[in-house]
Structure formats: C-alpha cells, structure tokens
Amino acid sequence: MTTRIALLQLTSSDDPAENLENVGALLAEAKAGGAEFVLTPEVTNCVSTSRSHQMAVLNEENDDPTLAALRTQCRELDLWLLIGSLAIKTTDSDGRFANRSFLIDNLGQIVARYDKIHMFDVEVTPEETYRESDGYRPGQQAVVAETPFGKVGLTICYDVRFSYLHRALAKAGAQILTAPAAFSHVTGAAHWEILLRARAIETGCFVLAPAQTGRHNASRGQKRQTYGHSLVIAPWGEVLSDAGEAPGITYVDIDLNMVEKARQKVPALAHDRKVDGP
C-alpha cells in the first residue's frame, strides 16, 4: 500500500520548449530517486499573462509537444505522471484556452483529463488583479481516476477553495486528491496550507499539491511571482512535506492505510444531512 511519490516544484517561464527540457530532466531524476508517481504544478508548460503570447506559443492537445514528449518519457521510464496542468488551445469560438490536467500511466497513455472548474477572477491587491476567465474557459466535469496506487481525484489551484468539489471526489471513491497550483504569493502566505489541510481533514484523503515558485521570466505581459511550498498532507491533516521556495524535487512515501484509519476515526463522509435554505 506504500507508494513513493515525487512533487516537482518549478519556476516555469513563458517558453514551453525551455520548460519541457527542465521537466524532462527532473522526471528522469525522480525516477532514479525511486518515485513511482510524479506530479508537476499548474501551467507546467507556460506561465504567462499575455494572451497574444499564449496564442503564439500554445497548441491544441493533439499537437502539444510537451504532452507528447512527457507521454513518451513516462513509457520509457515506466512511470506514472500527473501533469498538473497545461495551457491548451481549444476550438472554442471565443478563443479561450483550457487549463487542463493530464494523468499519464506508465505506458504513456492518458488515463484522465480534468479542466479546471473554478476561475481565479480576483483583485488580490490594486496591483495584483487576475481575470482567469478572460483567457480560460471553465471545465464542467469532476474527475476520479483509478491507478495502481489508489483512486485519484483531480483538482487545480483555485479549486482548493471549494470544499464541495473535494467532498464529491471523496464520496466518489477518491483516496488521493491532487492540487497542482500556481498560487499567488500574497494569498499563498495567508491561505495555502490552511486550505489544503482542511481539504484533507474533511475528506480523509491524501492531498498532493505541487506548486510553481518564485519570479517567472516573461517575454511579454505582467511578470508573476508564485508562492511555492509544494505540500503533501496526510488524511489526518499532518503536513508530511513542505518544499519551501526553491525549485526541485520532494519525495514522500504515502501509505493508503492512513486513509482508512482517518475515516474510521471520524466518518464524516457518511454524516451528510440535507439542510433547508435560510
């Protein structure tokens, strides 16, 4: 029941080719370190606030070189991978992209896809404003996938603030929740760990949260700074690892027996009650 996982903490730029080279090297290193399942952060392929730049460098899923190369590498390394998300072109008439997570098996096959449901449309400070829905269209479907190391429920970044999604995933069988992110430095310092621990405690799931970190190079558009601190949270709410702010790899061995033990102590998933509106 024990699985060695590896979280990649990245400082992705707005150059997909450069980012792919970095991720490929880290993936090989993680395999050498004994990892069976590797996870990357949100927007692994391109951190950019410039829609015109994204339009120039991004691709549709079937033509995306990052996805193709990482699928091949998973097959060659005999490794499972969660690509936390890729920014992907769609055929939507309004030209918006998808923020899409991919679960890849050790044969290089796409086992599951998840499009981020909740869009980060906020004004953190007067100088730090985001309108994710301007460039990305929200997904509609929650996703749980079967793997050799347990059932995995997929989420992305801002989804962490919406507990009903995580509860639905757990009630659908998820034992592990993934939360790849490119969290704002301001909101990360205030809320990141608290939210992730809450999602673990209320569902009795492991929460695996690989993150972008640091200042991101951008040829165009507003430069971003992300919080880092990739976390692994146990089903009882303990922080098993915190990657700090430096890019790199974090290894953690997780035991799914801890899921059942946490849920036996507090079987909250079985205690739902219908509540009438106020």
C-alpha positions in Angstrom: 0.0 0.0 0.0 3.0 2.3 0.2 3.9 4.4 -2.9 6.9 6.8 -3.3 5.7 10.0 -4.9 7.7 12.9 -6.2 6.5 16.5 -6.4 8.3 18.8 -8.9 8.4 22.4 -7.8 9.1 24.6 -10.8 9.7 28.2 -11.8 8.3 27.9 -15.3 8.8 30.7 -17.8 6.6 31.6 -20.8 8.8 29.4 -23.1 7.2 25.9 -23.4 10.4 24.4 -25.0 12.6 25.6 -22.2 10.1 24.3 -19.6 9.9 20.9 -21.2 13.7 20.5 -21.1 13.7 21.3 -17.4 10.7 19.0 -16.6 12.2 16.1 -18.6 15.4 16.2 -16.6 13.6 16.3 -13.3 11.4 13.5 -14.3 14.4 11.3 -15.0 15.9 12.3 -11.7 12.7 11.5 -9.8 12.6 8.0 -11.4 16.3 7.5 -10.3 15.2 8.5 -6.8 12.7 5.7 -6.7 9.5 7.6 -7.5 6.5 5.6 -8.9 4.3 8.6 -9.3 5.5 12.2 -10.2 3.4 15.3 -10.1 4.1 18.7 -11.7 2.4 22.1 -11.0 -0.3 24.1 -12.7 0.6 25.6 -16.1 3.8 23.4 -16.4 4.3 24.4 -20.0 3.8 28.2 -19.9 3.4 30.8 -17.2 2.1 33.9 -19.0 -0.3 36.8 -18.6 -0.1 37.8 -22.2 -2.9 36.3 -24.3 -1.2 37.2 -27.6 2.0 35.4 -26.5 -0.1 32.4 -25.4 -1.8 32.3 -28.7 1.6 32.3 -30.4 3.2 29.5 -28.4 0.4 27.2 -27.2 -1.1 24.3 -29.1 -4.2 22.1 -29.1 -4.0 18.9 -27.2 -3.3 16.6 -30.2 -0.4 18.9 -31.3 1.1 19.8 -28.0 4.8 18.9 -27.9 5.0 19.0 -24.1 2.2 16.4 -23.7 3.7 14.2 -26.5 7.2 14.3 -25.0 6.1 13.6 -21.5 3.9 10.7 -22.5 6.9 9.1 -24.3 9.1 9.7 -21.3 6.6 8.0 -19.0 6.6 4.9 -21.2 10.4 4.9 -21.4 10.8 5.3 -17.6 7.9 3.1 -16.6 6.5 5.9 -14.5 3.1 7.4 -13.7 2.8 11.2 -14.1 0.3 13.9 -13.2 0.9 16.9 -15.5 -0.6 19.4 -13.0 -1.9 21.3 -16.0 -1.0 22.5 -19.4 -2.3 25.6 -21.0 -4.0 24.3 -24.2 -5.7 25.9 -27.2 -9.3 24.9 -27.8 -11.7 25.2 -30.7 -14.0 27.4 -28.7 -15.4 30.3 -30.8 -14.3 32.9 -28.2 -10.7 31.7 -28.5 -10.3 30.8 -24.8 -7.8 28.2 -23.7 -8.2 25.2 -21.4 -6.3 24.8 -18.1 -6.1 21.0 -18.3 -4.6 18.4 -16.0 -3.4 15.1 -17.5 -2.9 11.8 -15.7 -0.5 9.6 -17.7 0.2 6.0 -17.0 3.5 4.0 -17.2 2.6 3.1 -20.8 2.3 6.7 -21.8 -1.5 6.6 -22.1 -3.7 9.4 -21.0 -5.8 7.8 -18.2 -7.7 11.0 -17.3 -8.1 14.7 -18.2 -9.5 17.4 -16.0 -10.3 21.0 -17.0 -10.1 23.5 -14.1 -13.6 24.3 -13.0 -13.2 27.4 -10.8 -11.6 30.5 -12.5 -9.4 32.8 -10.5 -11.1 36.2 -11.0 -9.9 38.3 -8.1 -8.3 41.5 -7.0 -5.7 40.4 -4.5 -4.3 44.0 -4.3 -4.8 47.0 -6.6 -1.5 46.0 -8.3 -2.3 42.2 -8.5 -5.5 41.5 -10.3 -6.4 38.3 -12.2 -9.2 37.6 -14.6 -8.5 34.0 -15.5 -11.9 33.6 -17.2 -10.9 36.1 -19.8 -8.4 33.7 -21.2 -9.5 30.3 -20.0 -12.9 28.6 -20.2 -14.0 26.7 -17.1 -14.4 23.0 -17.1 -17.7 21.3 -16.1 -16.8 17.8 -15.0 -15.3 16.4 -11.8 -12.9 13.5 -12.4 -11.8 10.5 -10.3 -9.3 8.0 -11.9 -8.2 4.5 -11.0 -4.5 3.9 -10.6 -2.4 1.1 -9.1 -1.7 3.2 -6.0 -5.3 4.3 -5.3 -8.2 6.3 -6.7 -7.1 9.9 -7.6 -9.4 12.9 -7.6 -8.2 15.8 -9.8 -8.4 19.5 -9.0 -6.3 22.6 -9.9 -5.2 25.6 -7.8 -8.2 27.9 -7.1 -10.4 24.8 -6.9 -9.0 24.3 -3.4 -11.3 27.0 -2.0 -14.4 25.0 -3.0 -14.9 22.2 -0.5 -18.0 20.7 -2.2 -15.8 19.6 -5.1 -13.4 17.7 -2.9 -16.2 16.1 -0.9 -17.8 15.0 -4.1 -14.5 13.4 -5.3 -14.0 11.6 -1.9 -17.6 10.3 -2.0 -16.9 9.0 -5.5 -14.1 7.0 -4.1 -11.0 9.2 -4.2 -8.3 8.4 -1.7 -5.8 10.9 -3.1 -6.6 14.5 -4.1 -4.2 16.4 -6.4 -4.0 20.2 -6.2 -1.3 21.4 -8.6 -1.0 25.2 -8.3 0.5 28.5 -9.3 -0.7 30.3 -6.2 -0.3 34.0 -5.7 2.4 34.9 -3.3 0.0 37.0 -1.2 -2.8 34.5 -0.9 -0.4 31.6 -0.6 1.2 33.1 2.5 -2.2 33.6 4.0 -4.3 30.6 2.9 -2.4 27.8 1.0 -1.5 25.4 3.9 -4.7 26.0 5.8 -6.9 25.3 2.8 -5.0 22.1 1.8 -5.1 20.8 5.4 -8.8 21.5 5.6 -9.5 19.6 2.3 -7.5 16.6 3.7 -9.2 16.6 7.1 -12.7 16.9 5.8 -12.3 14.1 3.2 -9.8 11.7 4.9 -7.7 11.9 1.7 -4.1 12.5 1.0 -3.6 15.9 -0.7 -0.7 16.2 -3.1 0.0 19.8 -4.1 2.9 20.5 -6.4 3.4 24.3 -6.9 5.1 26.9 -9.1 7.5 29.1 -7.2 9.5 32.3 -7.4 9.6 35.0 -10.1 8.7 33.8 -13.6 10.5 35.1 -16.6 8.2 36.5 -19.2 9.0 38.0 -22.6 5.6 39.8 -22.7 2.9 40.7 -20.2 2.9 41.2 -16.5 5.6 39.2 -14.6 4.3 36.8 -12.0 5.5 35.7 -8.6 4.2 32.5 -7.1 4.3 31.1 -3.6 5.9 27.7 -3.9 5.7 25.5 -0.7 4.6 22.3 -2.5 2.9 20.3 0.2 1.9 16.7 0.9 -0.9 16.5 3.5 -1.9 13.2 5.3 -5.6 12.2 5.7 -5.5 13.3 9.4 -4.2 16.7 8.4 -0.5 16.4 9.1 1.9 18.2 6.8 4.2 15.4 5.6 6.4 17.6 3.5 6.9 21.3 2.6 9.2 22.1 -0.3 9.8 25.7 0.7 10.5 28.2 -2.0 13.3 26.6 -4.0 12.7 24.7 -7.3 13.4 21.0 -7.1 12.0 17.6 -6.2 10.3 16.5 -3.0 9.9 12.7 -2.2 7.3 11.3 0.1 6.2 7.7 0.8 2.5 7.5 1.3 0.5 4.6 2.8 -3.1 4.3 1.8 -3.9 2.5 5.1 -3.8 6.0 6.6 -6.9 6.9 4.6 -9.0 4.2 6.1 -7.7 4.9 9.6 -8.6 8.6 9.4 -12.0 7.8 8.0 -12.7 5.2 10.7 -11.8 7.8 13.4 -14.1 10.4 12.0 -16.5 9.0 9.4 -17.7 12.4 8.3 -18.3 11.4 4.7 -21.2 9.2 5.9 -22.8 12.0 8.0 -24.2 14.3 5.4 -27.6 15.9 6.2 -29.9 17.8 3.9 -30.3 21.3 5.1 -33.1 23.6 4.2 -32.2 27.1 3.0 -32.3 30.0 5.4 
